[in-house]
Amino acid sequence: MENNTHKKMVLRYAQLTAKEEKTSEEEKELALIEDQLHLAKETILRKATELGLAQIKR
Amino acid sequence: MFHEFDDNAVFSQLEESGYGNLEPAISPLELQKLCEGDEILEQLRLSVIKYVHRYAHDVYSMMIEQIELSEKREKGEDTQEDAEAIHETDERRHNLHNALIDSINALSRELVKKEKDAEWMRELQQGGRPAYAKFALLTFYKLHVTMK
């Protein structure tokens, strides 16, 4: 998968997870991203956290 | 963008350790236990959790916008509106960062007042704004991978 596409999916997953209230469509999107990335929630959020920390430092 | 973090060493250690175990200064569970049974502390803790989520949301939103802007630039398709939109997102993130810091400091003051452990605040106070940002992202991560 293209690097930016992969990164955007990871970030989108974290962005949606951070929403205080999610629509049913957003819940479905979260599940879809897990399927597309073939990764568990913890792994996706860990990657997002690493990206976020690196970005903040920049 | 994110200029307040320039030349700050807070994240160097994390990078050098490969981000280590991604532990915040205090775990969400430990913080919850510290505040249990005290209505004011519990309200302040919930306020911290609220701002942790809002801050994380805006950091990740901004990163997505940055990637999309970069892709548009590569194709020569970026517009002034795109630049303005990302500037607005960054301003909102900056304001949320201030609110996050205020909420954490308010909780810390109340913990001290109630003679409870606030030693974990030392890392944040010494590290300044970047340390609060790091705390927020790590707390967000821990909340969603260890607490249901």
N, CA and C atoms of all chains as a GROMACS GRO file, in nm:
protein
  618
    1MET      N    1   0.084  -0.120   0.000
    1MET     CA    2   0.000   0.000   0.000
    1MET      C    3   0.088   0.126   0.000
    2GLU      N    4   0.048   0.225  -0.075
    2GLU     CA    5   0.127   0.348  -0.082
    2GLU      C    6   0.147   0.407   0.058
    3ASN      N    7   0.267   0.458   0.083
    3ASN     CA    8   0.302   0.505   0.216
    3ASN      C    9   0.205   0.609   0.273
    4ASN      N   10   0.176   0.713   0.193
    4ASN     CA   11   0.085   0.818   0.241
    4ASN      C   12  -0.055   0.764   0.267
    5THR      N   13  -0.099   0.674   0.184
    5THR     CA   14  -0.233   0.617   0.200
    5THR      C   15  -0.241   0.540   0.332
    6HIS      N   16  -0.138   0.463   0.357
    6HIS     CA   17  -0.129   0.385   0.480
    6HIS      C   18  -0.127   0.479   0.601
    7LYS      N   19  -0.044   0.583   0.591
    7LYS     CA   20  -0.031   0.678   0.702
    7LYS      C   21  -0.164   0.751   0.728
    8LYS      N   22  -0.231   0.790   0.620
    8LYS     CA   23  -0.359   0.861   0.637
    8LYS      C   24  -0.465   0.770   0.700
    9MET      N   25  -0.461   0.643   0.668
    9MET     CA   26  -0.558   0.550   0.729
    9MET      C   27  -0.531   0.534   0.879
   10VAL      N   28  -0.404   0.526   0.913
   10VAL     CA   29  -0.367   0.515   1.055
   10VAL      C   30  -0.411   0.642   1.131
   11LEU      N   31  -0.385   0.757   1.070
   11LEU     CA   32  -0.420   0.884   1.134
   11LEU      C   33  -0.572   0.903   1.141
   12ARG      N   34  -0.641   0.863   1.036
   12ARG     CA   35  -0.787   0.872   1.034
   12ARG      C   36  -0.847   0.785   1.144
   13TYR      N   37  -0.787   0.668   1.164
   13TYR     CA   38  -0.834   0.577   1.268
   13TYR      C   39  -0.821   0.643   1.405
   14ALA      N   40  -0.704   0.706   1.428
   14ALA     CA   41  -0.681   0.773   1.557
   14ALA      C   42  -0.774   0.894   1.572
   15GLN      N   43  -0.792   0.967   1.462
   15GLN     CA   44  -0.880   1.085   1.464
   15GLN      C   45  -1.022   1.045   1.502
   16LEU      N   46  -1.071   0.937   1.440
   16LEU     CA   47  -1.207   0.890   1.469
   16LEU      C   48  -1.217   0.837   1.612
   17THR      N   49  -1.115   0.767   1.656
   17THR     CA   50  -1.115   0.713   1.793
   17THR      C   51  -1.123   0.826   1.894
   18ALA      N   52  -1.062   0.939   1.861
   18ALA     CA   53  -1.058   1.053   1.955
   18ALA      C   54  -1.190   1.129   1.960
   19LYS      N   55  -1.279   1.102   1.865
   19LYS     CA   56  -1.407   1.174   1.866
   19LYS      C   57  -1.490   1.132   1.987
   20GLU      N   58  -1.546   1.232   2.056
   20GLU     CA   59  -1.624   1.201   2.177
   20GLU      C   60  -1.751   1.124   2.144
   21GLU      N   61  -1.813   1.158   2.032
   21GLU     CA   62  -1.933   1.085   1.990
   21GLU      C   63  -1.916   1.044   1.845
   22LYS      N   64  -1.936   0.917   1.819
   22LYS     CA   65  -1.918   0.867   1.683
   22LYS      C   66  -2.053   0.825   1.624
   23THR      N   67  -2.068   0.853   1.495
   23THR     CA   68  -2.188   0.806   1.426
   23THR      C   69  -2.169   0.657   1.394
   24SER      N   70  -2.277   0.592   1.354
   24SER     CA   71  -2.265   0.450   1.318
   24SER      C   72  -2.176   0.435   1.195
   25GLU      N   73  -2.181   0.535   1.107
   25GLU     CA   74  -2.094   0.531   0.988
   25GLU      C   75  -1.947   0.537   1.028
   26GLU      N   76  -1.918   0.619   1.127
   26GLU     CA   77  -1.779   0.630   1.172
   26GLU      C   78  -1.731   0.501   1.241
   27GLU      N   79  -1.824   0.438   1.314
   27GLU     CA   80  -1.790   0.308   1.376
   27GLU      C   81  -1.758   0.206   1.267
   28LYS      N   82  -1.837   0.210   1.160
   28LYS     CA   83  -1.813   0.117   1.049
   28LYS      C   84  -1.678   0.147   0.982
   29GLU      N   85  -1.649   0.277   0.972
   29GLU     CA   86  -1.522   0.316   0.909
   29GLU      C   87  -1.404   0.265   0.990
   30LEU      N   88  -1.416   0.271   1.122
   30LEU     CA   89  -1.308   0.219   1.208
   30LEU      C   90  -1.285   0.070   1.182
   31ALA      N   91  -1.394  -0.004   1.174
   31ALA     CA   92  -1.382  -0.150   1.149
   31ALA      C   93  -1.324  -0.176   1.011
   32LEU      N   94  -1.364  -0.093   0.915
   32LEU     CA   95  -1.314  -0.109   0.778
   32LEU      C   96  -1.164  -0.085   0.771
   33ILE      N   97  -1.117   0.017   0.843
   33ILE     CA   98  -0.972   0.047   0.843
   33ILE      C   99  -0.895  -0.070   0.905
   34GLU      N  100  -0.948  -0.125   1.015
   34GLU     CA  101  -0.881  -0.242   1.075
   34GLU      C  102  -0.869  -0.355   0.974
   35ASP      N  103  -0.978  -0.377   0.898
   35ASP     CA  104  -0.977  -0.484   0.798
   35ASP      C  105  -0.877  -0.454   0.686
   36GLN      N  106  -0.879  -0.329   0.640
   36GLN     CA  107  -0.792  -0.294   0.527
   36GLN      C  108  -0.644  -0.299   0.565
   37LEU      N  109  -0.616  -0.260   0.688
   37LEU     CA  110  -0.475  -0.260   0.732
   37LEU      C  111  -0.433  -0.398   0.784
   38HIS      N  112  -0.530  -0.483   0.810
   38HIS     CA  113  -0.503  -0.615   0.871
   38HIS      C  114  -0.429  -0.598   1.003
   39LEU      N  115  -0.470  -0.499   1.078
   39LEU     CA  116  -0.403  -0.472   1.206
   39LEU      C  117  -0.507  -0.457   1.317
   40ALA      N  118  -0.464  -0.488   1.440
   40ALA     CA  119  -0.553  -0.472   1.555
   40ALA      C  120  -0.554  -0.325   1.600
   41LYS      N  121  -0.657  -0.291   1.676
   41LYS     CA  122  -0.672  -0.154   1.725
   41LYS      C  123  -0.544  -0.105   1.794
   42GLU      N  124  -0.489  -0.189   1.882
   42GLU     CA  125  -0.371  -0.146   1.958
   42GLU      C  126  -0.254  -0.112   1.867
   43THR      N  127  -0.235  -0.193   1.765
   43THR     CA  128  -0.123  -0.170   1.673
   43THR      C  129  -0.143  -0.041   1.593
   44ILE      N  130  -0.264  -0.019   1.548
   44ILE     CA  131  -0.291   0.103   1.470
   44ILE      C  132  -0.272   0.226   1.557
   45LEU      N  133  -0.325   0.221   1.680
   45LEU     CA  134  -0.312   0.338   1.767
   45LEU      C  135  -0.168   0.360   1.811
   46ARG      N  136  -0.092   0.251   1.826
   46ARG     CA  137   0.049   0.266   1.861
   46ARG      C  138   0.123   0.340   1.749
   47LYS      N  139   0.095   0.299   1.625
   47LYS     CA  140   0.160   0.363   1.510
   47LYS      C  141   0.120   0.510   1.504
   48ALA      N  142  -0.009   0.538   1.525
   48ALA     CA  143  -0.056   0.677   1.522
   48ALA      C  144   0.012   0.760   1.630
   49THR      N  145   0.028   0.700   1.748
   49THR     CA  146   0.092   0.770   1.859
   49THR      C  147   0.238   0.802   1.824
   50GLU      N  148   0.307   0.706   1.766
   50GLU     CA  149   0.446   0.730   1.727
   50GLU      C  150   0.455   0.841   1.622
   51LEU      N  151   0.363   0.837   1.526
   51LEU     CA  152   0.361   0.943   1.423
   51LEU      C  153   0.331   1.078   1.486
   52GLY      N  154   0.236   1.079   1.578
   52GLY     CA  155   0.198   1.204   1.645
   52GLY      C  156   0.312   1.263   1.726
   53LEU      N  157   0.381   1.178   1.799
   53LEU     CA  158   0.493   1.225   1.881
   53LEU      C  159   0.606   1.279   1.793
   54ALA      N  160   0.631   1.209   1.684
   54ALA     CA  161   0.737   1.254   1.593
   54ALA      C  162   0.699   1.388   1.528
   55GLN      N  163   0.571   1.402   1.496
   55GLN     CA  164   0.524   1.526   1.433
   55GLN      C  165   0.532   1.644   1.529
   56ILE      N  166   0.493   1.621   1.652
   56ILE     CA  167   0.493   1.730   1.750
   56ILE      C  168   0.634   1.780   1.773
   57LYS      N  169   0.728   1.688   1.772
   57LYS     CA  170   0.867   1.727   1.795
   57LYS      C  171   0.922   1.810   1.681
   58ARG      N  172   0.873   1.784   1.559
   58ARG     CA  173   0.929   1.849   1.440
   58ARG      C  174   0.915   2.001   1.444
   59MET      N  175   0.437   2.617   1.208
   59MET     CA  176   0.349   2.512   1.253
   59MET      C  177   0.418   2.427   1.359
   60PHE      N  178   0.356   2.407   1.471
   60PHE     CA  179   0.415   2.332   1.580
   60PHE      C  180   0.546   2.395   1.624
   61HIS      N  181   0.560   2.528   1.598
   61HIS     CA  182   0.688   2.595   1.620
   61HIS      C  183   0.732   2.595   1.765
   62GLU      N  184   0.636   2.586   1.858
   62GLU     CA  185   0.675   2.596   1.998
   62GLU      C  186   0.757   2.475   2.044
   63PHE      N  187   0.763   2.372   1.961
   63PHE     CA  188   0.836   2.252   2.002
   63PHE      C  189   0.978   2.249   1.948
   64ASP      N  190   1.014   2.349   1.866
   64ASP     CA  191   1.147   2.347   1.806
   64ASP      C  192   1.254   2.341   1.913
   65ASP      N  193   1.360   2.269   1.884
   65ASP     CA  194   1.478   2.262   1.970
   65ASP      C  195   1.446   2.214   2.110
   66ASN      N  196   1.339   2.138   2.125
   66ASN     CA  197   1.309   2.087   2.257
   66ASN      C  198   1.352   1.941   2.266
   67ALA      N  199   1.407   1.907   2.379
   67ALA     CA  200   1.466   1.774   2.393
   67ALA      C  201   1.369   1.668   2.443
   68VAL      N  202   1.246   1.710   2.470
   68VAL     CA  203   1.152   1.617   2.533
   68VAL      C  204   1.134   1.489   2.453
   69PHE      N  205   1.133   1.501   2.319
   69PHE     CA  206   1.104   1.384   2.237
   69PHE      C  207   1.228   1.307   2.195
   70SER      N  208   1.346   1.365   2.219
   70SER     CA  209   1.469   1.297   2.177
   70SER      C  210   1.482   1.161   2.243
   71GLN      N  211   1.453   1.160   2.374
   71GLN     CA  212   1.466   1.033   2.446
   71GLN      C  213   1.370   0.928   2.391
   72LEU      N  214   1.249   0.973   2.358
   72LEU     CA  215   1.151   0.880   2.302
   72LEU      C  216   1.199   0.822   2.170
   73GLU      N  217   1.255   0.909   2.085
   73GLU     CA  218   1.303   0.862   1.955
   73GLU      C  219   1.418   0.765   1.973
   74GLU      N  220   1.509   0.802   2.062
   74GLU     CA  221   1.628   0.718   2.083
   74GLU      C  222   1.588   0.579   2.135
   75SER      N  223   1.481   0.575   2.212
   75SER     CA  224   1.439   0.446   2.269
   75SER      C  225   1.340   0.374   2.178
   76GLY      N  226   1.321   0.428   2.057
   76GLY     CA  227   1.222   0.367   1.968
   76GLY      C  228   1.082   0.383   2.027
   77TYR      N  229   1.062   0.491   2.097
   77TYR     CA  230   0.936   0.524   2.164
   77TYR      C  231   0.905   0.431   2.281
   78GLY      N  232   1.000   0.348   2.315
   78GLY     CA  233   0.992   0.271   2.438
   78GLY      C  234   0.857   0.205   2.459
   79ASN      N  235   0.808   0.216   2.580
   79ASN     CA  236   0.682   0.148   2.610
   79ASN      C  237   0.561   0.242   2.604
   80LEU      N  238   0.583   0.362   2.556
   80LEU     CA  239   0.475   0.460   2.539
   80LEU      C  240   0.395   0.481   2.668
   81GLU      N  241   0.465   0.506   2.777
   81GLU     CA  242   0.398   0.528   2.905
   81GLU      C  243   0.390   0.678   2.937
   82PRO      N  244   0.271   0.728   2.968
   82PRO     CA  245   0.261   0.867   3.013
   82PRO      C  246   0.317   0.883   3.154
   83ALA      N  247   0.331   1.006   3.200
   83ALA     CA  248   0.389   1.033   3.333
   83ALA      C  249   0.311   0.961   3.443
   84ILE      N  250   0.182   0.948   3.423
   84ILE     CA  251   0.099   0.866   3.513
   84ILE      C  252  -0.004   0.796   3.426
   85SER      N  253  -0.030   0.669   3.457
   85SER     CA  254  -0.125   0.596   3.372
   85SER      C  255  -0.267   0.644   3.402
   86PRO      N  256  -0.356   0.633   3.304
   86PRO     CA  257  -0.495   0.673   3.328
   86PRO      C  258  -0.557   0.599   3.446
   87LEU      N  259  -0.519   0.472   3.463
   87LEU     CA  260  -0.576   0.393   3.573
   87LEU      C  261  -0.527   0.445   3.709
   88GLU      N  262  -0.398   0.475   3.717
   88GLU     CA  263  -0.343   0.529   3.842
   88GLU      C  264  -0.407   0.664   3.874
   89LEU      N  265  -0.426   0.744   3.771
   89LEU     CA  266  -0.488   0.875   3.791
   89LEU      C  267  -0.632   0.859   3.839
   90GLN      N  268  -0.700   0.762   3.783
   90GLN     CA  269  -0.839   0.736   3.824
   90GLN      C  270  -0.843   0.696   3.972
   91LYS      N  271  -0.749   0.611   4.012
   91LYS     CA  272  -0.747   0.567   4.152
   91LYS      C  273  -0.718   0.683   4.246
   92LEU      N  274  -0.629   0.775   4.201
   92LEU     CA  275  -0.596   0.891   4.284
   92LEU      C  276  -0.718   0.980   4.310
   93CYS      N  277  -0.807   0.983   4.212
   93CYS     CA  278  -0.920   1.076   4.219
   93CYS      C  279  -1.048   1.013   4.274
   94GLU      N  280  -1.048   0.883   4.284
   94GLU     CA  281  -1.168   0.811   4.328
   94GLU      C  282  -1.215   0.859   4.465
   95GLY      N  283  -1.345   0.877   4.477
   95GLY     CA  284  -1.404   0.914   4.606
   95GLY      C  285  -1.403   1.062   4.636
   96ASP      N  286  -1.349   1.142   4.545
   96ASP     CA  287  -1.346   1.288   4.564
   96ASP      C  288  -1.413   1.351   4.442
   97GLU      N  289  -1.527   1.413   4.466
   97GLU     CA  290  -1.607   1.465   4.354
   97GLU      C  291  -1.532   1.570   4.273
   98ILE      N  292  -1.462   1.658   4.342
   98ILE     CA  293  -1.390   1.766   4.270
   98ILE      C  294  -1.276   1.707   4.187
   99LEU      N  295  -1.199   1.619   4.248
   99LEU     CA  296  -1.089   1.555   4.175
   99LEU      C  297  -1.141   1.478   4.055
  100GLU      N  298  -1.253   1.410   4.074
  100GLU     CA  299  -1.309   1.330   3.964
  100GLU      C  300  -1.354   1.421   3.849
  101GLN      N  301  -1.414   1.534   3.883
  101GLN     CA  302  -1.455   1.629   3.778
  101GLN      C  303  -1.334   1.682   3.703
  102LEU      N  304  -1.229   1.714   3.778
  102LEU     CA  305  -1.108   1.768   3.714
  102LEU      C  306  -1.040   1.661   3.628
  103ARG      N  307  -1.043   1.537   3.674
  103ARG     CA  308  -0.985   1.427   3.595
  103ARG      C  309  -1.063   1.409   3.464
  104LEU      N  310  -1.195   1.414   3.473
  104LEU     CA  311  -1.277   1.399   3.352
  104LEU      C  312  -1.252   1.514   3.254
  105SER      N  313  -1.225   1.631   3.309
  105SER     CA  314  -1.193   1.746   3.223
  105SER      C  315  -1.061   1.721   3.150
  106VAL      N  316  -0.963   1.666   3.220
  106VAL     CA  317  -0.834   1.633   3.156
  106VAL      C  318  -0.857   1.532   3.043
  107ILE      N  319  -0.937   1.430   3.073
  107ILE     CA  320  -0.963   1.326   2.972
  107ILE      C  321  -1.032   1.387   2.849
  108LYS      N  322  -1.124   1.480   2.874
  108LYS     CA  323  -1.194   1.545   2.763
  108LYS      C  324  -1.094   1.621   2.674
  109TYR      N  325  -1.005   1.698   2.737
  109TYR     CA  326  -0.910   1.776   2.657
  109TYR      C  327  -0.803   1.688   2.593
  110VAL      N  328  -0.769   1.578   2.656
  110VAL     CA  329  -0.676   1.482   2.595
  110VAL      C  330  -0.735   1.434   2.461
  111HIS      N  331  -0.864   1.401   2.462
  111HIS     CA  332  -0.928   1.354   2.340
  111HIS      C  333  -0.937   1.464   2.235
  112ARG      N  334  -0.976   1.582   2.277
  112ARG     CA  335  -0.990   1.692   2.180
  112ARG      C  336  -0.854   1.729   2.119
  113TYR      N  337  -0.753   1.729   2.204
  113TYR     CA  338  -0.618   1.764   2.155
  113TYR      C  339  -0.569   1.656   2.057
  114ALA      N  340  -0.585   1.530   2.096
  114ALA     CA  341  -0.543   1.420   2.007
  114ALA      C  342  -0.617   1.430   1.874
  115HIS      N  343  -0.746   1.456   1.881
  115HIS     CA  344  -0.827   1.467   1.758
  115HIS      C  345  -0.770   1.574   1.666
  116ASP      N  346  -0.735   1.689   1.722
  116ASP     CA  347  -0.686   1.798   1.637
  116ASP      C  348  -0.545   1.774   1.586
  117VAL      N  349  -0.462   1.708   1.665
  117VAL     CA  350  -0.327   1.675   1.617
  117VAL      C  351  -0.338   1.581   1.497
  118TYR      N  352  -0.421   1.478   1.510
  118TYR     CA  353  -0.433   1.381   1.400
  118TYR      C  354  -0.504   1.442   1.278
  119SER      N  355  -0.601   1.530   1.304
  119SER     CA  356  -0.668   1.599   1.193
  119SER      C  357  -0.567   1.682   1.116
  120MET      N  358  -0.485   1.752   1.191
  120MET     CA  359  -0.387   1.841   1.128
  120MET      C  360  -0.285   1.761   1.045
  121MET      N  361  -0.247   1.646   1.097
  121MET     CA  362  -0.150   1.564   1.024
  121MET      C  363  -0.209   1.513   0.893
  122ILE      N  364  -0.336   1.479   0.895
  122ILE     CA  365  -0.402   1.435   0.771
  122ILE      C  366  -0.405   1.551   0.671
  123GLU      N  367  -0.442   1.670   0.721
  123GLU     CA  368  -0.447   1.787   0.633
  123GLU      C  369  -0.310   1.818   0.574
  124GLN      N  370  -0.205   1.801   0.655
  124GLN     CA  371  -0.069   1.828   0.607
  124GLN      C  372  -0.030   1.732   0.495
  125ILE      N  373  -0.065   1.605   0.511
  125ILE     CA  374  -0.032   1.507   0.406
  125ILE      C  375  -0.108   1.540   0.278
  126GLU      N  376  -0.237   1.575   0.296
  126GLU     CA  377  -0.318   1.605   0.176
  126GLU      C  378  -0.268   1.730   0.105
  127LEU      N  379  -0.225   1.830   0.185
  127LEU     CA  380  -0.171   1.952   0.125
  127LEU      C  381  -0.041   1.921   0.051
  128SER      N  382   0.040   1.838   0.112
  128SER     CA  383   0.168   1.800   0.050
  128SER      C  384   0.144   1.726  -0.082
  129GLU      N  385   0.043   1.640  -0.085
  129GLU     CA  386   0.010   1.568  -0.209
  129GLU      C  387  -0.037   1.665  -0.317
  130LYS      N  388  -0.119   1.763  -0.275
  130LYS     CA  389  -0.167   1.863  -0.372
  130LYS      C  390  -0.052   1.947  -0.426
  131ARG      N  391   0.042   1.981  -0.336
  131ARG     CA  392   0.157   2.062  -0.378
  131ARG      C  393   0.240   1.989  -0.483
  132GLU      N  394   0.257   1.859  -0.459
  132GLU     CA  395   0.336   1.779  -0.555
  132GLU      C  396   0.274   1.782  -0.694
  133LYS      N  397   0.141   1.790  -0.696
  133LYS     CA  398   0.071   1.793  -0.825
  133LYS      C  399   0.047   1.936  -0.873
  134GLY      N  400   0.090   2.034  -0.791
  134GLY     CA  401   0.068   2.175  -0.828
  134GLY      C  402  -0.077   2.214  -0.817
  135GLU      N  403  -0.152   2.143  -0.731
  135GLU     CA  404  -0.297   2.169  -0.721
  135GLU      C  405  -0.336   2.240  -0.590
  136ASP      N  406  -0.238   2.282  -0.510
  136ASP     CA  407  -0.271   2.344  -0.382
  136ASP      C  408  -0.320   2.487  -0.403
  137THR      N  409  -0.410   2.529  -0.314
  137THR     CA  410  -0.470   2.663  -0.326
  137THR      C  411  -0.446   2.742  -0.196
  138GLN      N  412  -0.474   2.871  -0.204
  138GLN     CA  413  -0.463   2.957  -0.086
  138GLN      C  414  -0.559   2.909   0.022
  139GLU      N  415  -0.676   2.862  -0.020
  139GLU     CA  416  -0.777   2.813   0.075
  139GLU      C  417  -0.723   2.694   0.155
  140ASP      N  418  -0.646   2.609   0.088
  140ASP     CA  419  -0.588   2.493   0.157
  140ASP      C  420  -0.493   2.540   0.268
  141ALA      N  421  -0.410   2.638   0.233
  141ALA     CA  422  -0.312   2.690   0.330
  141ALA      C  423  -0.384   2.756   0.447
  142GLU      N  424  -0.492   2.830   0.416
  142GLU     CA  425  -0.569   2.896   0.523
  142GLU      C  426  -0.637   2.792   0.613
  143ALA      N  427  -0.688   2.688   0.552
  143ALA     CA  428  -0.758   2.584   0.630
  143ALA      C  429  -0.662   2.518   0.729
  144ILE      N  430  -0.541   2.490   0.684
  144ILE     CA  431  -0.446   2.423   0.772
  144ILE      C  432  -0.397   2.520   0.881
  145HIS      N  433  -0.389   2.647   0.846
  145HIS     CA  434  -0.352   2.748   0.946
  145HIS      C  435  -0.458   2.756   1.056
  146GLU      N  436  -0.585   2.750   1.015
  146GLU     CA  437  -0.695   2.752   1.113
  146GLU      C  438  -0.691   2.630   1.203
  147THR      N  439  -0.664   2.515   1.144
  147THR     CA  440  -0.655   2.392   1.224
  147THR      C  441  -0.541   2.404   1.325
  148ASP      N  442  -0.430   2.462   1.281
  148ASP     CA  443  -0.315   2.476   1.372
  148ASP      C  444  -0.347   2.573   1.486
  149GLU      N  445  -0.421   2.679   1.454
  149GLU     CA  446  -0.460   2.775   1.559
  149GLU      C  447  -0.550   2.707   1.662
  150ARG      N  448  -0.644   2.627   1.612
  150ARG     CA  449  -0.736   2.557   1.702
  150ARG      C  450  -0.659   2.459   1.790
  151ARG      N  451  -0.562   2.390   1.728
  151ARG     CA  452  -0.480   2.297   1.805
  151ARG      C  453  -0.401   2.371   1.913
  152HIS      N  454  -0.348   2.488   1.877
  152HIS     CA  455  -0.270   2.568   1.973
  152HIS      C  456  -0.358   2.610   2.092
  153ASN      N  457  -0.480   2.655   2.062
  153ASN     CA  458  -0.572   2.696   2.169
  153ASN      C  459  -0.611   2.576   2.257
  154LEU      N  460  -0.631   2.462   2.192
  154LEU     CA  461  -0.664   2.341   2.269
  154LEU      C  462  -0.548   2.298   2.357
  155HIS      N  463  -0.428   2.320   2.306
  155HIS     CA  464  -0.308   2.288   2.384
  155HIS      C  465  -0.309   2.371   2.515
  156ASN      N  466  -0.344   2.498   2.503
  156ASN     CA  467  -0.353   2.584   2.623
  156ASN      C  468  -0.459   2.532   2.719
  157ALA      N  469  -0.574   2.494   2.664
  157ALA     CA  470  -0.684   2.444   2.751
  157ALA      C  471  -0.644   2.313   2.818
  158LEU      N  472  -0.573   2.230   2.743
  158LEU     CA  473  -0.524   2.103   2.798
  158LEU      C  474  -0.429   2.129   2.916
  159ILE      N  475  -0.336   2.220   2.896
  159ILE     CA  476  -0.239   2.254   3.002
  159ILE      C  477  -0.314   2.306   3.125
  160ASP      N  478  -0.410   2.395   3.102
  160ASP     CA  479  -0.487   2.450   3.215
  160ASP      C  480  -0.559   2.339   3.291
  161SER      N  481  -0.617   2.244   3.218
  161SER     CA  482  -0.694   2.138   3.285
  161SER      C  483  -0.602   2.047   3.368
  162ILE      N  484  -0.485   2.017   3.313
  162ILE     CA  485  -0.391   1.931   3.387
  162ILE      C  486  -0.338   2.004   3.510
  163ASN      N  487  -0.307   2.132   3.493
  163ASN     CA  488  -0.256   2.210   3.607
  163ASN      C  489  -0.361   2.223   3.718
  164ALA      N  490  -0.487   2.238   3.677
  164ALA     CA  491  -0.595   2.250   3.777
  164ALA      C  492  -0.606   2.120   3.858
  165LEU      N  493  -0.596   2.008   3.790
  165LEU     CA  494  -0.602   1.878   3.859
  165LEU      C  495  -0.481   1.864   3.952
  166SER      N  496  -0.367   1.903   3.904
  166SER     CA  497  -0.244   1.894   3.984
  166SER      C  498  -0.255   1.977   4.112
  167ARG      N  499  -0.304   2.099   4.097
  167ARG     CA  500  -0.319   2.188   4.215
  167ARG      C  501  -0.413   2.125   4.318
  168GLU      N  502  -0.521   2.066   4.270
  168GLU     CA  503  -0.619   2.006   4.362
  168GLU      C  504  -0.560   1.883   4.430
  169LEU      N  505  -0.480   1.807   4.356
  169LEU     CA  506  -0.415   1.689   4.416
  169LEU      C  507  -0.321   1.732   4.529
  170VAL      N  508  -0.246   1.839   4.504
  170VAL     CA  509  -0.154   1.891   4.606
  170VAL      C  510  -0.233   1.938   4.728
  171LYS      N  511  -0.342   2.011   4.698
  171LYS     CA  512  -0.428   2.062   4.806
  171LYS      C  513  -0.482   1.948   4.892
  172LYS      N  514  -0.515   1.837   4.826
  172LYS     CA  515  -0.570   1.721   4.900
  172LYS      C  516  -0.461   1.627   4.950
  173GLU      N  517  -0.336   1.673   4.938
  173GLU     CA  518  -0.219   1.596   4.984
  173GLU      C  519  -0.212   1.457   4.919
  174LYS      N  520  -0.240   1.455   4.789
  174LYS     CA  521  -0.228   1.330   4.712
  174LYS      C  522  -0.108   1.342   4.619
  175ASP      N  523  -0.070   1.227   4.563
  175ASP     CA  524   0.051   1.223   4.480
  175ASP      C  525   0.039   1.312   4.355
  176ALA      N  526   0.129   1.408   4.345
  176ALA     CA  527   0.135   1.491   4.224
  176ALA      C  528   0.279   1.494   4.171
  177GLU      N  529   0.357   1.398   4.215
  177GLU     CA  530   0.497   1.390   4.174
  177GLU      C  531   0.510   1.372   4.022
  178TRP      N  532   0.412   1.302   3.963
  178TRP     CA  533   0.414   1.278   3.819
  178TRP      C  534   0.412   1.408   3.738
  179MET      N  535   0.367   1.517   3.803
  179MET     CA  536   0.361   1.647   3.734
  179MET      C  537   0.500   1.705   3.709
  180ARG      N  538   0.598   1.658   3.784
  180ARG     CA  539   0.733   1.714   3.771
  180ARG      C  540   0.782   1.705   3.625
  181GLU      N  541   0.757   1.588   3.563
  181GLU     CA  542   0.802   1.567   3.424
  181GLU      C  543   0.736   1.669   3.330
  182LEU      N  544   0.609   1.698   3.355
  182LEU     CA  545   0.539   1.792   3.268
  182LEU      C  546   0.587   1.935   3.292
  183GLN      N  547   0.602   1.970   3.419
  183GLN     CA  548   0.645   2.106   3.451
  183GLN      C  549   0.785   2.134   3.399
  184GLN      N  550   0.871   2.033   3.409
  184GLN     CA  551   1.010   2.052   3.363
  184GLN      C  552   1.017   2.055   3.210
  185GLY      N  553   0.929   1.981   3.146
  185GLY     CA  554   0.935   1.971   3.000
  185GLY      C  555   0.857   2.078   2.926
  186GLY      N  556   0.773   2.152   2.998
  186GLY     CA  557   0.696   2.260   2.934
  186GLY      C  558   0.592   2.208   2.835
  187ARG      N  559   0.555   2.294   2.739
  187ARG     CA  560   0.445   2.263   2.646
  187ARG      C  561   0.462   2.129   2.575
  188PRO      N  562   0.582   2.095   2.527
  188PRO     CA  563   0.594   1.965   2.458
  188PRO      C  564   0.565   1.848   2.550
  189ALA      N  565   0.598   1.862   2.676
  189ALA     CA  566   0.575   1.751   2.770
  189ALA      C  567   0.425   1.730   2.791
  190TYR      N  568   0.348   1.838   2.790
  190TYR     CA  569   0.202   1.826   2.803
  190TYR      C  570   0.144   1.759   2.678
  191ALA      N  571   0.198   1.794   2.561
  191ALA     CA  572   0.151   1.733   2.436
  191ALA      C  573   0.181   1.584   2.436
  192LYS      N  574   0.302   1.551   2.479
  192LYS     CA  575   0.342   1.410   2.487
  192LYS      C  576   0.250   1.334   2.584
  193PHE      N  577   0.224   1.397   2.698
  193PHE     CA  578   0.136   1.336   2.798
  193PHE      C  579  -0.002   1.309   2.738
  194ALA      N  580  -0.053   1.406   2.662
  194ALA     CA  581  -0.187   1.391   2.604
  194ALA      C  582  -0.192   1.274   2.506
  195LEU      N  583  -0.095   1.266   2.415
  195LEU     CA  584  -0.099   1.160   2.315
  195LEU      C  585  -0.077   1.022   2.378
  196LEU      N  586   0.012   1.015   2.476
  196LEU     CA  587   0.037   0.887   2.542
  196LEU      C  588  -0.083   0.845   2.628
  197THR      N  589  -0.147   0.942   2.693
  197THR     CA  590  -0.266   0.911   2.774
  197THR      C  591  -0.379   0.864   2.683
  198PHE      N  592  -0.396   0.933   2.570
  198PHE     CA  593  -0.498   0.893   2.472
  198PHE      C  594  -0.475   0.748   2.429
  199TYR      N  595  -0.351   0.717   2.397
  199TYR     CA  596  -0.316   0.580   2.355
  199TYR      C  597  -0.350   0.480   2.464
  200LYS      N  598  -0.304   0.511   2.586
  200LYS     CA  599  -0.326   0.416   2.697
  200LYS      C  600  -0.475   0.398   2.727
  201LEU      N  601  -0.551   0.505   2.719
  201LEU     CA  602  -0.694   0.496   2.748
  201LEU      C  603  -0.764   0.399   2.653
  202HIS      N  604  -0.718   0.396   2.529
  202HIS     CA  605  -0.788   0.315   2.430
  202HIS      C  606  -0.730   0.177   2.409
  203VAL      N  607  -0.616   0.149   2.467
  203VAL     CA  608  -0.563   0.014   2.452
  203VAL      C  609  -0.564  -0.065   2.583
  204THR      N  610  -0.584   0.006   2.695
  204THR     CA  611  -0.581  -0.067   2.821
  204THR      C  612  -0.709  -0.052   2.902
  205MET      N  613  -0.789   0.050   2.872
  205MET     CA  614  -0.912   0.073   2.951
  205MET      C  615  -1.032   0.062   2.860
  206LYS      N  616  -1.128  -0.012   2.900
  206LYS     CA  617  -1.249  -0.027   2.818
  206LYS      C  618  -1.362   0.050   2.882
   0.00000   0.00000   0.00000
